[in-house]
Amino acid sequence: MNFGLAVIAAILLVAGLTLYAVLGGADFGTGSWDLTAGRGTRAARMRALLHSSMGPVWEANHVWLIFTLVVFWTSFPTAFASVMSTMYIPLFLVVVGIILRGSSYAFRPLARGTWFEWPSAVAFGIASILTPFFLGTIVGGIAGGHVPLGNAAGNSVDAWWNGTGIMVGLMAVVTGAYLAAIFTMADASRRGEDDVAEAFRRRALVSGVLVGVVAIATLPVIHTDAPRLFDRLLQGPGLVGVIGSFLLGGVTLWLLWNRRGGLARWSGAGAVAAIAVGWALAQAPYLLPTTVTVEDAAAPSATLWALVGAAVIFVALVVPSLIFLFRLSLTDKLGHDLPPVDQEVAGV
Amino acid sequence: MDLLAARNLQALSLGFHIILVCFGVAFPIFVLTMEGLYLRTRDDLYRRIARRWTKAMAILFAVGVVSGTVLSFELGILWPEFMAKYGDVFGFAFALEGTSFFVEAIFMAIYVYGWDRLSERTHFLSGLPIPIAGFFGSLFVISVNGWMNNPVGFEEVNGVVSNINPIAALFNGFFWHELVHMLLAAIIVAGFMTASVYAVAMLRGRRDRFVRVAMIVPLTIAALATPAQLIVGDWAARTVTKDQPIKLAAIEGLGKTQSNAPWHLFGWYSASDGEVHGGIAIPSMLSILAYHDPNATVQGLDSVPVADQPGAINTVRIAFQVMIILGSGLAMLSALHLWVWWRRRRIIKGKWFLFAVGAAGPAAILALESGWITTEVGRQPWIVYNYMRTTDAVTSATGIPIALIAMGVVYLGLMFGVIWALRRLAHSPEEPERPPVAPRAAS
C-alpha cells in the first residue's frame, strides 16, 4: 500500500525534475546564447528574440524547481534533509545564480541604455551557465552515491565535485543551450525572421552534436565512479531512456537539418526528458544510492495521500492555465517584452 | 555560532521576502481596481495608472519569485533536522502553496505581457486569478508558520512522529488569526507605501490628477484595513496568551506570574531580577490585553526554566512596542483621512498630511518587520513550539557564517537593484494618453 504511494511520489519527483530539465534548462540555455551572440544588428535581434521567447514564461518554468523541492521534502523528508545539508555549497551557489538571473530579467527593460545594461547582461549570462552546472553537480552527486543519510553527513566538497557530478553539470549546461537554440529557432521562423532562425539552427546543430559528445564522455566517468548506475544504464532498465534519447536526438538533428523547427522542439525536448527518465530508472529502487530506497525514505501514507490530493488539484488548476499561457505565447498573443519605457512614448 | 549565523541568514531572507509578499498579495488588487475603474468609466487616466503600476508589479513579483525560491532552499539547507522530522507533517500546505504560486506566476505573465494585445475584457479577467492565487499562496505559507507555533496533527512518542493528519496540521490553532493579520498587513504595507510615493511627488510640487488619484486610492484602501488590524491584533494577542503564554510574557518582560499584570511602555527588561526598568508602567494593562480583565493572572517567564524562555526578551519587547506605536499612528492617520474623505470628498489640506502619508509607507514596513520579529523571536528557543528546539534543528555543516556574509552582500545588491529599477521607472516618461495600439490590433 505505502509502496505504491511511494512510487507515485517518486514519479511526481522525476516528472517535476524532468520538466524542469526541459523548460528551466531551455531558459538557462538562452543565457549561453545571449552571452555569445556577439555584436551588431543581427546579434541585437537574436538577443531580442531570446528574451521575447522566454520573457512571459520564465517564471512559470522555474516554478517546476519549487514543485520538485516541495514533492521531495513532503514525500521523502529525511532523504531531502540529507541532500540539502550535504550539498549546501553548490546549493548556495545555485541560490545566488537564481537571484542574479531573476533580477536581471526584471531589471533588463529598465537597464537598457544605461550604465547598468552591460553588468546586468554579463551577470545574466554567467549565472545562466553556472546555475544549471551546479544543479547538475548535485544530481550527479546523488546519482553517484555520495549522499549518505544524515545531517550534513556527506563530504561537503567531494559529494558534488567529482567525476559524475561535473559531467552531469556539463550535461545540464549543454542540453539547456541545445534546447534554447531549437526553441528560439522555431520562434524566429514562425515570426519570419529567417536569418535569425538560420543562426539558431546552426547553433542547435552544433550544440546537438556537443550534447552527444558530452553524453558519450560521461559514460567512462560513470563507469569508474558509479559502476551500478553504469550497468543499469547500459544493460538494465535505464537502457530504455538511453536508446530513446539517442533515437530522438538523431531525429532532432535530422529535423534541424531539414529546417523543421516546429517538430524539432518536441523531439529535442523528448531527447532530454528521456535522459532524465533513463537515469531515474537506472537508479531505482534507490533514492540515495545505494543506501536508501524510495520505499525506505517515503513519508507515512497519510502524507502521501495528501500529496496525491494536492497533485490532483495541481493538475486540475495548473495544467489548463499553463496550456493557456503557452498557447498565447506560441501564437504571439503576448507582448514580446516589457515595453522599454522610452520607446513607449514614441508609440511603439 | 553556526546557529546564530543560520538564524540570521533565515531572518535576512524572510525579512526581505515578506515585504515583497505584501506587494504580491495586495498590489494586484490596486492594479485591477484601476483597470476596473477604467473599464467602467472609460476615463483614460485610470488605464494609464494601471499600466504604470503593472510595470512596478512585474518587477516586484519577479524579485519575489527569486527571494521565495531562496526560502524553499534554505529550509532544507539550514534546518535539515526540522525538515527531516516534520517535513511530512506540514508538507501538504507547501504542496498547495506551490500550486497557488504556479497559477499566480502564469496569470501574472499573461496579464503583464497581455496589455494592449488581449481584448480588454480578457486582459482584465486574466488578472483576476493573480490576487486569488496570491491569497491562497500566503494562506498556505502562513499555515506552516502557524503550525510551528501551534503544532498539531501528529503524535510524537520518544522522538518518533506518527499518526500524521496533514489536514489537521494545515488548520492549526494559529492559522486563522495569523492569516487575517498578515493579509491586512499586506494591504496596509502596499497601500501606504504606494500612497507615500505619490505624497512625496506632491510635496515636490506635482499636483496633477494622475498623482492625486494614484495616492488617494491606495491610501483609502489601506486606511480601511488599518482599524481592522487593531481588532485582529487583539485576537492574536489573546490566542498567544492561551497557547504561547511565554511569548506573551516576553512581549511585556513579565518576570513573575501575577494578577493585575502591568504593561510597560519603553523600558528595559533585566534578566537578573525579572523586572522592567525605566519604562512607563500602565497598571493591569497586560491583564486587560491578555484576558480583557484587569484582575486576571498572567503567566510570567519564571513559570518555565530559563532554557525554555526566549533569550532575547528585549528584542521581542522593542519589536512589539514599535509595532504597536506605529500601528496606532497609522490607525489615527487612517481615521482622519477616512473622516475627511467621507464628509468632504477631499484629502486633508496642509503639508503636514503629505509628510505624514510620505512617512506612512516606511512606517508600515517597519511595523510589519517588527510584528514578524515579535512572533518569530518570541517563539524561541523552539522551532516547533514545545517539540523541537532551534538548536536541534540546525545543520551540522560548518560554512554557514561564510554563506551569511555572501548572501548579505547579494541581498544588499538586490535591494539597491529594486530601488534603482523602481526609481528609474518613476522618473521615466508617463504612459501615452491614448493606447498606442488599438486592442486586438496586434499581429
Interface residues (C-beta under 8 A of the other chain):
Chain A: G55 P56 V57 E59 A60 H62 V63 L65 I66 F67 L69 V70 V71 W73 T74 S75 P77 T78 F80 A81 S82 V83 M84 S85 T86 Y88 I89 L91 F92 V94 V95 V96 I98 I99 R101 G102 S103 Y105 A106 F107 L110 A111 T114 F116 N151 A152 A153 S156 A299 P300 A302 T303 A306 L307 A310 A311 I313 F314 L317 V318 S321 L322 F324 L325 L328 D332 K333 L334 G335 H336 L338 V341 D342 E344 V345 G347 V348
Chain B: K55 A58 I59 F61 A62 V63 V65 V66 S67 G68 T69 V70 S72 F73 E74 L75 G76 I77 P80 E81 M83 A84 K85 Y86 G87 D88 V89 G91 F92 F94 A95 L96 E97 G98 T99 F101 F102 V103 A105 I106 F107 M108 A109 I110 V112 Y113 G114 W115 D116 R117 L118 P129 S162 N163 I164 N165 P166 I167 T395 S396 A397 T398 G399 I400 A403 A406 M407 V410 L414 G417 V418 W420 A421 R424 L425 S428 P429 E431 P432 P436 A442 S443
